[in-house]
Amino acid sequence: MVKMAANEEKQQGHRPGVYKQKNKGHKHGKHRTKGEIERENKGRVSVTTLTKKQRKELRKMDRRHKANQLRKTKKDQVLMEKRRLGSRDGPPHLVTVVSLHANADAGAVSKLLRGRGAGGVVHLERCVSGVGDSFGLIVPRFKQRFTFLNQSTDDMHSLLDVAKVADSLVFVLDSTEGWDTYGDHCLSCLFSQGLPSHALVCQGLSDISVKKRVDFRKALSKITEVRFPDSRLFPLDSDQDATLLLRHLGSQRQRKLGFRSRRSHLLAERVAFTPNGPVEGSGGGPSGLGTLRVSGYVRGRALHANRVVHISGHGDFQLSQIDVPPDPLPLNLTTVRATKPGRGRDVEMQDGDESEAPVRVLMKADPSSRESLQAEAEVDPMDGEQTWPTEQELLDAEEARKNKRVMKVPKGTSDYQATWIIDEDEEENGETDEESSDDDDDGDDLMDEAMDGEDEENHSQETGSQAASEDEDDEEEEEEEVCSAERGGADQRYDDNMDEAAEEEGLKRYREARSHELFPDEVDTPLDAPARIRFQRYRGLKSFRSSPWDPMENLPLDYSRIFQFQSFERTRRRILAEAAADEDGAMDGWYVTLHIIDVPFSIMESVQSGKPLVLVSLLPHEQKMSVMHLLVQRHPSNTEPIKSKEELVFHCGFRRFRASPIFSQHTTADKHKMERFLRPDAPTVVSVFAPITFPPAGVLLFKQRNDGVQDLVATGSLLSCDPRRVVLKRIVLSGHPFKINRRSAVVRYMFFNRDDIMWFKPVELRTKWGRRGHIKDALGTHGHMKCVFDNQLRSQDTVLMNLYKRVYPHWTYDPWKKWKKKKKDGCMAPTLEKHKILPSIFFLVSSANI
């Protein structure tokens, strides 16, 4: 055995000789190997391959350095935004104190934060217009400034408006229960809208004995971890606790809310109203229009004078100019004093008197480039006319009108369809013409009538049974009268607090929802009206998924008043990118005064009544009307049936309005089935006429009771803006198999005359047990028909026919805060006589759409 030395040279590799075995090549087919391709190219490299190789030529260390640089850049950007809030260059840290329990005192929290022991100096009192308990605080130790306001939870809309612009929320909890039922309701609304950074505060723990204090904190933490799993609970009973809370608020990570970070917004700190003169406007008194001067700190993006601003709960307005007054809450730090090192740095207070520093005009609106307040497109009735008729054509039309036979036809019937309608049918069914309109829910009306009949029948049966019982059991009735007299006082007091009309309406709504759940979309064929007239707006579809439906077909007149994007998603990306790159105007953190023109005096009255004023600058096109779709989920606390086309209150981003939406399923198809009720077990798409809003944005739906209380119905987010989205309402006509053969059957009770059977003969039939078929022929004149199916029917099966029509939301948009009941036709477009116009959709032409 030969041992090799350690320093010996490495042995040479073996080289094969001429006698090495050579195996057959693999029969790989016609494709070439990588080696063959390289030998054929002889070093030539294509352009695409060359660029790809150049991108991948970075070494491992270079890739690691590049990733570290990107990470560091993002980290520095986040730290800069975090340190800028509340500093000299940024706006004051806006903190809203909210009480979540009836026993929790938010005023005591504000009083403790005002104290000198917390380390802050109160520089301004009542610094937020409309809020009495608000103050500006400067903390020299942390080199930060805060604006605190105590918002009451009694006004839910004001609480939501303030939470949209607040940087942090301080929730005041009870030491034993945490929050009550109404506090949980407030938390549900805030979470659904978008919760900013927050802190949990509890008072009264110092009054508890030391032995039980730990147990109380554990019990309270167990309650709060359901809503706030990662939040810390701060006791607030001393000045030291207040200092720790201020440190936490100033250093905690800020949550970004998409709907406010992409738009410039402002909380009004000073508000003044100047009425217009007799020349400038129509009203010179307090009830007319005027100029509203709103002062506050700009937050979010840069604010431009040519943009349209929206005041939450009041509407859209224009700006005339932007002024830059002196900052009322300055933060000027001096050097550290040697005598008192423990107190940190001193603050040099500046007086916010406008007489010392003149107000500088930053920007004036340009009338030529300022965005208009036009929300609806101008409707020209002659848009549907291609040519102007000549005099001879007008004379011929007048002569034809005189000699024309006058008939009553259903609403929406064309001339071609009217020629096929017989006068006798019209006389018999004149009342049904008014009922067949888009405003009426056909199936629901018929179900209501059927249910009303059942109620009357049940009531009559109950009355008969009561009369029989009176004749048989007189003694028992006397005893019952005595017992009822004893407890009559309690029953009377209970009945006094009950609204009988609301109870009847709730019972009717519950029965409708129950009937729709048991028999979805099923409708009884009317006996006194032909089905071909009653359901003439409906059509059959071979396949709901694949059958075509033109989205531009037979649009209502309201669609000529709205705007549509050729590509909504592409326009949204372009506008948001331009808004992020725009640095013209008042920047984030500046204290400015906005001059808002043509503002009603009711806004000033709202501020004087103690409600905060929130203002936001709209993005381009966000003041225009269109069809908005919202994806919502029914809130678990709501158990009352919510019917489609029922009036609801919407919170969509910074907007608040009333409207009557329609519900539909959330699918990826090109057609979507309408839902008659808001489903509790699945997401639902809500379609409504509303101003354009670019997502993301949170959505809250409220329903107002008769006593004015508003209940949270559903929560969700903004989906899209698409007037072309097709929503189809389905009705199901049912019949009973009378005689069953192998594959054919005689069906009755679906129609009641021969003409209706021949009219709906092309529509496909289905059964509840999965059979499919079609109508072969009509038997007799009383509605019996012979049908053929793909397999034999069963006696307990039911024959169904699906019919569809497209539905549209109603134009019931109401942007004002003080709503009034309108007439049903008060907000609809006027009807046009002697003209049949196919309304057109106006497009927003932009560079992204071309």
KOLRO-508871 format. One record per residue (C-alpha): residue in three letters; y, x, z. Coordinates in pm, whole numbers, plus 50000, padded with zeros to 5 digits. Layout:
ALAYXZ/...
END
This chain:
MET500005000050000/VAL503275014649888/LYS506335008350099/MET509675006849923/ALA512665023050079/ALA515605001550182/ASN518065020849972/GLU515855020949666/GLU517255006149347/LYS516454970149259/GLN513374965749043/GLN514004956448681/GLY513034921648560/HIS509934917348345/ARG510434914647971/PRO507834895747766/GLY505994913747493/VAL504984903647144/TYR501764887947268/LYS503524862447500/GLN502234827047463/LYS504544803647274/ASN504124766447342/LYS504954738547100/GLY508464724447105/HIS509054690147256/LYS509174662246997/HIS512434647747117/GLY513204626746814/LYS516344628446601/HIS518904637646867/ARG520004673246911/THR520014693447229/LYS523124708047386/GLY522104742547275/GLU521704732046914/ILE525124715246918/GLU526764746547058/ARG525084768646798/GLU526224745746516/ASN529824743846641/LYS530004781846665/GLY532624781246938/ARG534784753546792/VAL535924729047063/SER537464694747004/VAL540884685947145/THR539594660047393/THR536924683447524/LEU539464711347558/THR541844689947763/LYS539054677747989/LYS537894713248052/GLN541424723948131/ARG541754696448389/LYS538524706748556/GLU539224743848555/LEU540804742948904/ARG538894763349151/LYS537664750249481/MET540464765649683/ASP543064752649438/ARG541714717649466/ARG541754720249844/HIS545344732649845/LYS546424704649615/ALA544834678449839/ASN546514693750144/GLN549884692749971/LEU549494656149881/ARG548384647950234/LYS551314666650383/THR553794649350152/LYS552544614850252/LYS552534624350619/ASP556094637250603/GLN557204605550427/VAL555644583550696/LEU557164604550975/MET560564603250810/GLU560454565150788/LYS559254563151148/ARG561944586451285/ARG564664570551074/LEU564234536151232/GLY566614533451525/SER568244567151460/ARG571754574951343/ASP570844572650973/GLY568724541150995/PRO569234505751120/PRO568784497751490/HIS565254489651599/LEU565154451451591/VAL562984438251877/THR562264401251935/VAL561064389652277/VAL558704359652256/SER557214340652548/LEU553644328152492/HIS553274308152812/ALA555344281652984/ASN555314301853308/ALA556274334753138/ASP559984342853169/ALA561324361252865/GLY564804361853016/ALA563564383353303/VAL562214408653053/SER565584410252878/LYS567354414053213/LEU565104442953314/LEU565674460752982/ARG569434457253022/GLY569414475353355/ARG570734510553399/GLY567464521653551/ALA565634517353220/GLY567724545353070/GLY569684524852819/VAL573334516252783/VAL574254480952671/HIS576904484552407/LEU577074449452257/GLU576514414652401/ARG575534385152179/CYS575234408851886/VAL573074384651681/SER574874354051552/GLY573304321551667/VAL571234337651947/GLY572784337152294/ASP570424361452467/SER570854391952239/PHE572294426352305/GLY572574460752148/LEU571084489252352/ILE571534526952312/VAL568964549852475/PRO570374585552492/ARG567114599752626/PHE565194589752313/LYS568144592852072/GLN567534557351954/ARG569324524151944/PHE567784489551976/THR568804453651911/PHE567014429252143/LEU567014391552099/ASN565194365052298/GLN563884338752055/SER562694305652191/THR559384291752068/ASP560664255852069/ASP561944259851712/MET558934272151516/HIS560834277251189/SER563464299251354/LEU560744319451524/LEU558984325451193/ASP562254334851022/VAL563114360451288/ALA559584374751284/LYS559934380950909/VAL562744406350966/ALA561864419851314/ASP560614455551345/SER558694448551667/LEU557664418051869/VAL557324418352249/PHE554924391152367/VAL555444380452728/LEU552144368852882/ASP551224350553200/SER549484372153463/THR546524348253497/GLU546064328553172/GLY547684350852912/TRP548954323752677/ASP548714286052672/THR547764262452389/TYR551184262752226/GLY551334300452257/ASP548024302852072/HIS549494280451801/CYS552474303951768/LEU550164333951741/SER548174316751465/CYS551364311151264/LEU552574346751318/PHE549234362551226/SER549014341550911/GLN552544350050804/GLY552184387350873/LEU552504402951216/PRO554774433551252/SER554364459951521/HIS554044444451864/ALA553644450952237/LEU552064429952513/VAL554024426352837/CYS552964410353164/GLN555054404253475/GLY553984397053827/LEU551174422453866/SER553104440854140/ASP553044409554357/ILE549234410054360/SER547444430354625/VAL546244464954527/LYS542564455554568/LYS542804425954327/ARG545244441754082/VAL542544460053886/ASP540444428653857/PHE543444408853734/ARG544204435053468/LYS540584435553351/ALA540494397553326/LEU543774396853135/SER542634424752902/LYS539484405152826/ILE541614375252725/THR543974395352506/GLU541314415652323/VAL540334384552127/ARG543664384851942/PHE544744420852004/PRO541644443052021/ASP543504476352008/SER546724467652190/ARG547774481052527/LEU548974458352806/PHE552254469552965/PRO553164457753318/LEU556884451953346/ASP558014449553707/SER560204480453755/ASP562694502653577/GLN560004528553516/ASP557884502453336/ALA560884493153123/THR561384529753026/LEU557734532852922/LEU558074501252713/LEU561174514752537/ARG559364547352465/HIS556394528352322/LEU558574506252101/GLY560464535851962/SER557424557351889/GLN554724533051784/ARG553504530951429/GLN555334505151219/ARG553324479751023/LYS554474474750667/LEU554724439050541/GLY554634438050164/PHE556844407750109/ARG559784422750306/SER559394460050231/ARG559944453349858/ARG563124433149910/SER566374440250092/HIS566884416750386/LEU569424412350662/LEU569744394750998/ALA573244380951042/GLU575114395951338/ARG578544382151258/VAL579234350951050/ALA582584336950939/PHE583344308150703/THR586454304150485/PRO586734270950296/ASN587704271749932/GLY591204262049831/PRO591964231349621/VAL591954252749305/GLU588824273249371/GLY586424245749470/SER585954208849494/GLY586274205849872/GLY589024219350089/GLY587854205550424/PRO584964215950648/SER582544194550447/GLY583234212850120/LEU582224246649986/GLY583564279950094/THR582944317150127/LEU580564328850397/ARG581064364150531/VAL577834377350681/SER577704411350857/GLY574524429950946/TYR572324460150881/VAL570584463050544/ARG566834467250576/GLY564134473550319/ARG565504481949972/ALA569034487549846/LEU571224456649825/HIS573124450749500/ALA576094427249460/ASN574834413149128/ARG571604400349280/VAL571054364649397/VAL570604361249773/HIS568494335249949/ILE569354321450293/SER566154309150459/GLY566174271650487/HIS569384266550288/GLY569044278649928/ASP570124305049676/PHE573694317949641/GLN575734344949468/LEU577704374349608/SER581294382749523/GLN581564416649694/ILE580074439649958/ASP582254456250226/VAL581414485050460/PRO583044479550802/PRO582634504451089/ASP579274505051264/PRO579464483751583/LEU576504502151742/PRO577084539451674/LEU574834566951804/ASN576774599651852/LEU575044626152060/THR576874654852232/THR575624686652393/VAL573524686452706/ARG575394687953036/ALA574334716353266/THR575144697553585/LYS572744668853522/PRO569824681853318/GLY567534653653418/ARG569594627353240/GLY569204642152895/ARG572164638452662/ASP575294617952685/VAL576394592252435/GLU579844591252295/MET580804554652263/GLN582964543751972/ASP584934512151975/GLY583924487751705/ASP587484476551648/GLU588104471551278/SER591794479851323/GLU590994516651390/ALA588834521851078/PRO589744502950761/VAL587114482050587/ARG585984498550264/VAL584984477649962/LEU581664491549846/MET580924470049541/LYS582204439449360/ALA580014416849155/ASP580364418948779/PRO580524383548633/SER579094395448302/SER575954411448455/ARG575544390148767/GLU572374369348779/SER572914332048744/LEU571724304748975/GLN570004285848694/ALA566684274248834/GLU565604249948560/ALA565584253448185/GLU567924230847992/VAL565964202947827/ASP567064193947475/PRO565544160647366/MET565834171247002/ASP563614201747042/GLY560674181046925/GLU562444169846608/GLN561894191646303/THR564374175546061/TRP567234150946090/PRO566354117745924/THR568324106145623/GLU570214073245600/GLN567484057345389/GLU564864067445646/LEU566974052745924/LEU567314019845734/ASP563584018745665/ALA562834025746030/GLU565193997846142/GLU563573973345900/ALA560113983546017/ARG561183979046377/LYS562293943446312/ASN559073934246135/LYS556853953946371/ARG554433934746586/VAL555263939246953/MET552273947047173/LYS551803958447527/VAL549943991347535/PRO549024014247824/LYS551404041647922/GLY550914072947715/THR549124055447424/SER549914069347080/ASP550644048246772/TYR547224055546626/GLN545474043946943/ALA547684013046969/THR546514000346629/TRP542973996946762/ILE543913976347065/ILE543433938747029/ASP546073914747158/GLU543563894247357/ASP542523924747552/GLU546123932747621/GLU546833897947756/GLU543833899847984/ASN544623934648108/GLY548403935548117/GLU548453944248483/THR546253974948436/ASP548773991348202/GLU551153999148484/GLU548344012548699/SER547054038348449/SER549574066048506/ASP549464101248627/ASP551144092148954/ASP548274069849068/ASP544974082849193/ASP542584060548999/GLY539424066849192/ASP541134065949528/ASP542814032749457/LEU539524016849363/MET537804031249667/ASP540654018549884/GLU540213983449752/ALA536493984849810/MET537003997450162/ASP539623971150234/GLY537133944650125/GLU534533959250357/ASP537033959150641/GLU537833922450585/GLU534153913950568/ASN533413932950887/HIS536373916251055/SER535173881650955/GLN531673889551082/GLU533083901351410/THR535153869851439/GLY532083847751376/SER530003866551629/GLN532743863151887/ALA532963825551829/ALA529203822151870/SER529233842152189/GLU531983820052332/ASP529853788652288/GLU526743804152442/ASP528103824352737/ASP531103806852894/GLU530453820253244/GLU530213856353127/GLU533473852352938/GLU535243840953256/GLU533953871453441/GLU535153894353160/GLU538583878353174/VAL538783885353546/CYS537773921853495/SER540213926353212/ALA543003911853422/GLU542293937453692/ARG542553967053458/GLY545173951453232/GLY547953972853375/ALA546254005853286/ASP545293993552939/GLN548813981352876/ARG550274015252970/TYR547734032552745/ASP548524009252455/ASP552264014652494/ASN551814051552408/MET549734043952099/ASP551164039751750/GLU549134012151584/ALA550444020151237/ALA549454056651276/GLU546014046251404/GLU545434023751103/GLU546604050750864/GLY544354076451029/LEU541354052851009/LYS542004046250642/ARG542324083250568/TYR539144091350760/ARG537154065250569/GLU538434078650237/ALA537404114050327/ARG534014102150452/SER533374082150136/HIS534384111749919/GLU532004134250114/LEU529054110550070/PHE529794100449711/PRO532004127549556/ASP534274114949276/GLU532274082849226/VAL534334053449100/ASP533354017149045/THR533904003448697/PRO536423974748714/LEU535133939948634/ASP538453925148521/ALA539493953148286/PRO537753971447999/ALA536644006348101/ARG537904020747771/ILE541424009647871/ARG541194017948239/PHE539844053048176/GLN541474060347842/ARG543064092647968/TYR539664106948052/ARG537254124947823/GLY533734138247844/LEU532754174847837/LYS529454188747715/SER529804217747959/PHE532504221048222/ARG532194258948203/SER532154265247828/SER533714234647662/PRO537234241647529/TRP540404226047669/ASP543774234447515/PRO546234243447797/MET549224234247576/GLU547944199547490/ASN549984168847585/LEU552124185347853/PRO554384163748075/LEU558144164248043/ASP558524184148367/TYR556984214248196/SER560044217047973/ARG562144224548284/ILE560164254648405/PHE559734291048301/GLN556604310448217/PHE555744347248178/GLN553764360447887/SER552114384348135/PHE552944377148497/GLU551044406848640/ARG552644431748402/THR556134418248471/ARG555484419548845/ARG554514456148833/ARG557544464748622/ILE560034446348845/LEU558624460749167/ALA558744496049019/GLU562354491348912/ALA563294477849256/ALA561674507949426/ALA563574532449202/ASP566954514549228/GLU569394533149453/ASP572574515349355/GLY574354494349617/ALA574164492649995/MET571314514850114/ASP568864508850394/GLY570504512750736/TRP574094505950630/TYR576174480650820/VAL577774458450555/THR579624425650515/LEU578464402750235/HIS580844377650076/ILE578704347949969/ILE580544322849751/ASP580184285049712/VAL578324280150040/PRO578244245750210/PHE579644242550558/SER576254230450685/ILE575094266650705/MET577904274650946/GLU577004243851150/SER573414256251170/VAL574594289851305/GLN576864273051557/SER573974251751680/GLY572124283451791/LYS569854291451497/PRO569624326651351/LEU570594333450992/VAL568194353850777/LEU569264365550432/VAL567164382350160/SER568064396249818/LEU565844381249549/LEU564164401149275/PRO564934392448909/HIS563664358048801/GLU562814347349159/GLN565394319249151/LYS563714302348850/MET561264273548880/SER557654275148768/VAL554154264148872/MET553044285049170/HIS549434287349287/LEU548644295049651/LEU545214304049787/VAL544824288450133/GLN542124282250392/ARG542234252150618/HIS543164260950976/PRO540394254251233/SER542784235651464/ASN543424208751202/THR540804181151177/GLU542804153751007/PRO541984147950637/ILE544694161850407/LYS544884143150079/SER546034157649749/LYS549654149949648/GLU550584145450013/GLU553944159050126/LEU553674192250311/VAL556074218650443/PHE555624253350292/HIS556484288050423/CYS556084311250125/GLY557524345850190/PHE561174341050289/ARG561324306050140/ARG560834273050319/PHE560564240150129/ARG558834206650100/ALA556584196249813/SER553574174649723/PRO550874198149588/ILE547534192649421/PHE544324209949533/SER541724226549312/GLN538714249349340/HIS539114287149340/THR536974299849051/THR537184325748773/ALA536684300548492/ASP539374287448256/LYS539084252148398/HIS539234242648764/LYS538064210548928/MET540604191349131/GLU539854184849498/ARG540934151249640/PHE541034165049994/LEU541644199350144/ARG538194213450207/PRO537514228950549/ASP534624251250437/ALA535964269150129/PRO539224284850003/THR541374260849802/VAL544064267049544/VAL547284247549603/SER549444241849292/VAL553084231649324/PHE556414233149142/ALA558384260149327/PRO560654290149263/ILE558934321349132/THR557884345949400/PHE556154378649327/PRO553124385549547/PRO552144396949801/ALA553504370050031/GLY552024350150318/VAL551794312250301/LEU551844286350580/LEU551344248950527/PHE552594223450782/LYS552294185850794/GLN554994165850967/ARG554104136351186/ASN556094104651223/ASP557644117751546/GLY558874149651374/VAL556234173551514/GLN554744196651251/ASP551084206851266/LEU549694238251103/VAL547374226750825/ALA546374257850628/THR547174294750591/GLY546764318750303/SER548604340050050/LEU550374337449717/LEU547924338349424/SER549814337549094/CYS552364320048875/ASP550624303748579/PRO551604270348421/ARG548634273848185/ARG546094269648464/VAL544064238648376/VAL543204215748670/LEU540834187348580/LYS540274155948779/ARG536734142548761/ILE535504107048802/VAL531854097148806/LEU530654063548672/SER527314053248816/GLY524604030148687/HIS521204017648803/PRO517974020648597/PHE516763985048535/LYS513623991548325/ILE511994025748303/ASN509724037048021/ARG508454072247954/ARG511664088647840/SER513884058647791/ALA515344034348040/VAL517574003848048/VAL520634010748265/ARG523013984648403/TYR526093982348628/MET527814012148460/PHE529653990348208/PHE530063952948175/ASN530683947347802/ARG529313960347475/ASP532583976147351/ASP532793999347652/ILE529244011647592/MET529984019947229/TRP533244036947329/PHE531574060647580/LYS528374065247375/PRO529074102047282/VAL529394112647648/GLU526344129147802/LEU524564113148097/ARG522984129448401/THR521124117848709/LYS521134128049071/TRP517594141249030/GLY518594165048749/ARG517664145348434/ARG519944146548129/GLY520274121847846/HIS522544100747629/ILE523254064647538/LYS521134052347246/ASP522294016547201/ALA523793986447375/LEU521583957047470/GLY523273923347474/THR526893917647569/HIS526813921647949/GLY526713959147987/HIS523003967347960/MET522283998447756/LYS519274017847640/CYS519364054647735/VAL517074083647644/PHE516474112747887/ASP514694146247876/ASN512034133848117/GLN510914101948286/LEU513234087248548/ARG512304076248896/SER513104042149033/GLN515284055949313/ASP517344077549075/THR520974070348978/VAL522474075248630/LEU525884092048626/MET528584098948367/ASN531254125548426/LEU534754120248284/TYR537684144248311/LYS541454144148268/ARG544054170848333/VAL546394165748629/TYR549734181848709/PRO551694185949032/HIS554614162749101/TRP558184175649091/THR558974170049459/TYR560434204249547/ASP563044201249824/PRO564584234249943/TRP566894220950213/LYS566304222950583/LYS567514187850663/TRP565174167450449/LYS565664131150367/LYS563244106550220/LYS563654103449847/LYS562624075949617/LYS559444081049425/ASP561314084949097/GLY564354102049246/CYS563264136949152/MET561394129848831/ALA562804136448487/PRO564334106948298/THR562164090848037/LEU563184092947671/GLU563114062347452/LYS562504062047077/HIS561424098547089/LYS557954112547138/ILE558414148947222/LEU555804174647304/PRO557594194747574/SER557744231947518/ILE557464259547778/PHE560324284047801/PHE559314320747817/LEU561014348448009/VAL561444375147744/SER561464409847892/SER560484444547789/ALA557164440547963/ASN556334409347765/ILE557044423447422/
END
